[in-house]
Amino acid sequence: MSSLSNPESKRRVIFDGQRLCLEDIAAIAQGQAEACLSEAPEFRASIQAGADFVARLLAEEGVIYGVTTGYGDSCTVTVPPALVAELPHHLYTYHGCGAGQFLDAVQTRAVLATRLASLCQGMSGVSVDLLMQLEGLLRHDILPLIPSEGSVGASGDLTPLSYVAAVLCGEREVLFRGERMPAASALAAVGMQALRLRPKEGLAIMNGTAVMTALACLAWQRADYLARLATRLTAINVVASAGNAHHFDEALFAVKPHAGQQLCAARIRADLASDRPSRNEQRLQDRYSLRCAPHVIGVLQDALPFFRQLIENELNSANDNPIIDARNELVLHGGHFYGGHIAFAMDGLKTAVANVADLLDRQLALLVDTRFNHGLPSNLSGATGERAAINHGLKALQISVSAWTAEALKQTMPASVFSRSTECHNQDKVSMGTIAARDCLRVLDLSEQVLAALLIAARQGLSLRQRLQSIELSPALAEMQAALSERIALVEEDRALDADLQRLLQDIRARRWSLYE
């Protein structure tokens, strides 16, 4: 096993070339687990064999792309032997042209852990010293300041990963102990020495998919929780709007065998369990945003296992070029730096997530409208008597939800179809995987804001429905309502809701509520 429990400290994730899961990367990124490079002699020997094989080829004047030649279209340029040692440092130097916001601390840890996982496959010709230096950055939480923009996703995440390579060598800047400082100062503070890269090591650090894959690991985990919480919120909204429980009958969903859709229906069915009649006698069918909720959330639910497979295969791959196969004494030139699988996963995930946000936006629109909410007050205002005339409840919140949803939907344009020919037409078909991953995270940000607003509406809608009639909630919904009532005061007199929203956003991202375990 590559993940081990340590009851005396954080969970330890062992990097030994064995398969890791995306939760391992997320746990390291969130400070819940410690990255530990394996000390097993056989593992370290296999890593060193790659570095030794590269050294032997150099001694024998072998030709290796990016070691004895220039990079990319410059592969026809032969590097004089006396200058080979300088080449890796030139690679990260001239790629120091990133722009945009820096990756945050969680994302940066995920990048470091993801690149370490790939290099531990032992197919990149790097030394154990390099792996230990990466582990050291994670152990001491020395975080390179990595600009988020500048990668086309093949040859991997060259420009953003150049900032990792530079920091390993004591150059550029880091975030350390809450302060921005030169990398050399942070390394010195913890007793680490700046690394001098060996031939092939600059390329090995940079020529891979670590940034897009790291972001994908984080995005997947957020999307999984979003699907669960959207399902619970749908059940609450069915109750709040006096909807029909029979739309989620097991017999109904048995005839359309999408497993994720069936799972969503089963979860809603369980959440609605009570002694209420299963059928509303006043109308046969609710509107689509309630009736078809399993069909919408179910797309995301069904896609998640497939996207996990794509992400974890990339995480556990040697996504480098050339591949250094020391065991068989082969140097294999190819394109494993290409991020097409991550690009596809992120383009697909952001679309499925945005559709769920749109579903919840429509549910809220029904809840606040007296034409469709079956007896609830306008805009879910809790004000009564003459003060009801001046109170507007969740009117503005519904407008904000509409804005966030529209922006999320706008972000779903697939990035992967916008390949550009770059670098003198050497990189003439690229993945755009990092842009797709960044887009996906933005869609998740917006969609989680929608979820936070719907939590306020859920607390409001259930309470107002209970003013109108006696309702016996299932244990799951009763527990959720109690938790929300502790977190959010009922909106009776108008008040600013931004503080509530920010607190609920933190709750969502911390996965405060245990859902359908």
Backbone hydrogen bonds, N-H to C=O, Kabsch-Sander energy under -0.5 kcal/mol:
donor,donor_aa,acceptor,acceptor_aa,energy
4,L,12,R,-2.7
9,S,6,N,-1.5
11,R,32,Q,-1.1
12,R,4,L,-1.7
13,V,34,E,-3.2
14,I,2,S,-2.5
14,I,12,R,-0.6
15,F,36,C,-3.0
16,D,14,I,-0.9
24,D,21,C,-1.1
25,I,21,C,-1.2
26,A,22,L,-2.5
27,A,23,E,-2.5
28,I,24,D,-2.0
29,A,25,I,-2.7
30,Q,26,A,-2.2
31,G,28,I,-1.5
32,Q,27,A,-2.7
33,A,27,A,-1.1
34,E,11,R,-3.1
36,C,13,V,-2.8
36,C,34,E,-0.5
38,S,15,F,-2.4
44,R,40,A,-2.3
45,A,41,P,-2.4
46,S,42,E,-1.8
47,I,43,F,-1.8
48,Q,44,R,-2.5
49,A,45,A,-1.9
50,G,46,S,-0.9
50,G,47,I,-0.9
51,A,47,I,-1.3
51,A,126,V,-0.6
52,D,48,Q,-2.7
53,F,49,A,-2.2
54,V,50,G,-2.0
55,A,51,A,-2.2
56,R,52,D,-2.3
57,L,53,F,-2.3
58,L,54,V,-2.2
59,A,55,A,-2.2
60,E,56,R,-1.8
61,E,58,L,-1.7
62,G,57,L,-3.7
64,I,62,G,-0.6
66,G,70,G,-0.8
67,V,64,I,-2.1
68,T,64,I,-2.7
69,T,64,I,-0.8
70,G,74,S,-1.1
70,G,77,V,-1.5
74,S,71,Y,-2.4
75,C,72,G,-1.7
76,T,73,D,-0.6
77,V,74,S,-2.1
78,T,76,T,-0.6
79,V,68,T,-2.9
83,L,80,P,-2.4
84,V,80,P,-0.7
84,V,81,P,-0.9
86,E,83,L,-1.0
87,L,83,L,-1.0
87,L,84,V,-0.7
89,H,86,E,-0.7
90,H,86,E,-1.5
91,L,87,L,-1.8
92,Y,88,P,-1.5
93,T,89,H,-1.4
94,Y,90,H,-2.6
95,H,91,L,-1.0
96,G,93,T,-1.6
97,C,95,H,-2.2
99,A,149,E,-1.8
103,L,146,I,-2.6
108,T,104,D,-2.6
109,R,105,A,-2.4
110,A,106,V,-1.9
111,V,107,Q,-2.0
112,L,108,T,-2.3
113,A,109,R,-2.5
114,T,110,A,-2.3
115,R,111,V,-2.5
116,L,112,L,-2.1
117,A,113,A,-2.1
118,S,114,T,-1.7
119,L,115,R,-2.3
120,C,116,L,-1.8
121,Q,118,S,-1.8
122,G,119,L,-1.6
131,L,127,S,-1.3
132,M,128,V,-2.6
133,Q,129,D,-1.9
134,L,130,L,-2.1
135,E,131,L,-2.5
136,G,132,M,-2.2
137,L,133,Q,-1.8
138,L,134,L,-1.7
139,R,135,E,-2.8
140,H,136,G,-2.4
141,D,137,L,-0.6
142,I,137,L,-2.4
143,L,141,D,-0.8
143,L,175,L,-2.2
145,L,173,E,-2.1
146,I,144,P,-1.0
148,S,101,Q,-2.3
149,E,99,A,-2.3
154,A,156,G,-0.7
156,G,337,F,-0.7
157,D,208,G,-3.5
158,L,156,G,-1.1
161,L,157,D,-2.3
162,S,158,L,-1.2
162,S,159,T,-0.7
163,Y,159,T,-0.6
163,Y,160,P,-1.1
164,V,160,P,-0.5
165,A,161,L,-2.2
166,A,162,S,-2.4
167,V,163,Y,-1.6
168,L,164,V,-2.2
169,C,165,A,-1.1
170,G,167,V,-2.0
171,E,166,A,-2.9
174,V,181,M,-2.8
175,L,143,L,-2.7
176,F,174,V,-0.6
176,F,179,E,-3.1
179,E,176,F,-1.8
181,M,174,V,-2.3
183,A,172,R,-3.0
184,A,170,G,-0.7
185,S,182,P,-0.5
186,A,182,P,-1.6
187,L,183,A,-2.6
188,A,184,A,-2.2
189,A,185,S,-1.8
190,V,186,A,-1.0
190,V,187,L,-0.9
191,G,188,A,-1.2
192,M,187,L,-2.8
195,L,168,L,-2.6
197,L,195,L,-0.6
201,E,198,R,-2.2
202,G,198,R,-0.6
204,A,200,K,-2.3
205,I,201,E,-2.1
206,M,202,G,-1.9
207,N,203,L,-3.1
208,G,206,M,-1.9
213,T,209,T,-2.4
214,A,210,A,-2.3
215,L,211,V,-2.4
216,A,212,M,-2.0
217,C,213,T,-2.2
218,L,214,A,-1.8
219,A,215,L,-2.6
220,W,216,A,-2.8
221,Q,217,C,-1.6
222,R,218,L,-1.8
223,A,219,A,-2.6
224,D,220,W,-2.3
225,Y,221,Q,-1.7
226,L,222,R,-2.4
227,A,223,A,-2.2
228,R,224,D,-1.6
229,L,225,Y,-2.8
230,A,226,L,-2.6
231,T,227,A,-1.5
232,R,228,R,-2.0
233,L,229,L,-2.7
234,T,230,A,-1.9
235,A,231,T,-1.9
236,I,232,R,-2.1
237,N,233,L,-2.6
238,V,234,T,-2.1
239,V,235,A,-1.8
240,A,236,I,-3.0
241,S,237,N,-2.0
242,A,239,V,-1.7
243,G,238,V,-3.8
245,A,243,G,-0.6
246,H,278,S,-1.6
247,H,244,N,-0.9
248,F,245,A,-1.7
249,D,246,H,-1.5
253,F,249,D,-1.7
254,A,250,E,-1.4
255,V,251,A,-0.5
255,V,252,L,-0.9
256,K,253,F,-1.2
258,H,256,K,-1.8
259,A,257,P,-0.7
262,Q,258,H,-2.6
263,L,259,A,-2.3
264,C,260,G,-2.3
265,A,261,Q,-2.3
266,A,262,Q,-2.4
267,R,263,L,-2.3
268,I,264,C,-2.5
269,R,265,A,-2.7
270,A,266,A,-2.3
271,D,267,R,-2.3
272,L,268,I,-1.7
273,A,270,A,-1.1
281,E,279,R,-0.7
283,R,280,N,-0.8
290,L,287,R,-1.9
291,R,287,R,-2.6
292,C,288,Y,-3.0
293,A,290,L,-1.2
295,H,292,C,-0.6
296,V,292,C,-1.6
297,I,293,A,-2.8
298,G,294,P,-1.5
299,V,295,H,-0.5
299,V,296,V,-0.7
300,L,296,V,-0.9
301,Q,297,I,-2.6
302,D,298,G,-2.8
303,A,299,V,-1.9
304,L,300,L,-1.8
306,F,302,D,-0.6
307,F,303,A,-2.7
308,R,304,L,-2.6
309,Q,305,P,-1.9
310,L,306,F,-1.9
311,I,307,F,-2.6
312,E,308,R,-3.1
313,N,309,Q,-2.1
314,E,310,L,-1.9
315,L,311,I,-2.5
316,N,312,E,-1.9
317,S,314,E,-1.6
319,N,317,S,-1.2
320,D,318,A,-1.4
323,I,332,L,-2.9
324,I,123,M,-2.5
325,D,323,I,-0.8
325,D,330,L,-2.6
326,A,324,I,-1.1
329,E,325,D,-0.6
330,L,325,D,-2.4
332,L,323,I,-2.7
332,L,330,L,-0.5
333,H,331,V,-0.6
334,G,332,L,-0.5
336,H,320,D,-0.6
338,Y,335,G,-2.1
339,G,153,G,-1.6
343,A,339,G,-2.5
344,F,340,G,-2.5
345,A,341,H,-2.3
346,M,342,I,-2.8
347,D,343,A,-2.5
348,G,344,F,-2.5
349,L,345,A,-2.7
350,K,346,M,-2.3
351,T,347,D,-1.3
352,A,348,G,-2.2
353,V,349,L,-2.6
354,A,350,K,-2.3
355,N,351,T,-1.8
356,V,352,A,-1.3
357,A,353,V,-2.2
358,D,354,A,-2.3
359,L,355,N,-1.9
360,L,356,V,-2.3
361,D,357,A,-2.3
362,R,358,D,-2.0
363,Q,359,L,-2.0
364,L,360,L,-2.4
365,A,361,D,-2.0
366,L,362,R,-1.7
367,L,363,Q,-2.0
368,V,364,L,-2.0
369,D,366,L,-0.8
370,T,368,V,-0.6
372,F,369,D,-2.1
373,N,369,D,-1.6
376,L,373,N,-0.5
379,N,368,V,-2.8
380,L,377,P,-2.0
381,S,378,S,-1.7
382,G,491,V,-1.9
387,R,384,T,-0.9
388,A,385,G,-1.5
389,A,386,E,-1.2
390,I,387,R,-1.1
391,N,387,R,-0.7
394,L,379,N,-3.2
395,K,392,H,-2.1
398,Q,394,L,-2.3
399,I,395,K,-1.3
400,S,396,A,-2.4
401,V,397,L,-2.5
402,S,398,Q,-1.9
403,A,399,I,-2.0
404,W,400,S,-2.8
405,T,401,V,-2.5
406,A,402,S,-2.4
407,E,403,A,-2.2
408,A,404,W,-2.3
409,L,405,T,-2.7
410,K,406,A,-2.2
411,Q,407,E,-1.5
412,T,409,L,-1.4
413,M,410,K,-0.9
418,F,415,A,-2.1
422,T,420,R,-0.6
422,T,427,Q,-2.8
426,N,422,T,-0.5
426,N,423,E,-2.1
427,Q,422,T,-1.4
428,D,426,N,-1.4
432,M,152,V,-3.2
436,A,432,M,-2.2
437,A,433,G,-2.2
438,R,434,T,-2.3
439,D,435,I,-2.7
440,C,436,A,-2.3
441,L,437,A,-2.1
442,R,438,R,-2.0
443,V,439,D,-2.5
444,L,440,C,-2.3
445,D,441,L,-2.4
446,L,442,R,-2.3
447,S,443,V,-2.6
448,E,444,L,-2.7
449,Q,445,D,-1.5
450,V,446,L,-1.7
451,L,447,S,-2.3
452,A,448,E,-2.4
453,A,449,Q,-2.1
454,L,450,V,-2.4
455,L,451,L,-1.8
456,I,452,A,-1.5
457,A,453,A,-2.2
458,A,454,L,-2.5
459,R,455,L,-2.2
460,Q,456,I,-2.2
461,G,457,A,-3.7
462,L,458,A,-2.3
463,S,459,R,-1.5
464,L,460,Q,-2.4
465,R,461,G,-2.2
466,Q,462,L,-2.1
467,R,463,S,-0.9
468,L,464,L,-0.9
468,L,465,R,-0.7
469,Q,465,R,-2.0
473,L,471,I,-0.8
474,S,271,D,-0.6
478,A,474,S,-2.8
479,E,475,P,-2.3
480,M,476,A,-1.9
481,Q,477,L,-2.8
482,A,478,A,-2.2
483,A,479,E,-2.2
484,L,480,M,-2.6
485,S,481,Q,-2.6
486,E,482,A,-1.5
487,R,483,A,-1.2
488,I,484,L,-2.7
492,E,490,L,-1.3
501,L,497,L,-2.5
502,Q,498,D,-2.5
503,R,499,A,-2.2
504,L,500,D,-2.5
505,L,501,L,-2.5
506,Q,502,Q,-2.0
507,D,503,R,-1.9
508,I,504,L,-2.6
509,R,505,L,-2.5
510,A,506,Q,-1.7
511,R,508,I,-1.3
512,R,507,D,-2.5
515,L,513,W,-0.6
516,Y,514,S,-0.5
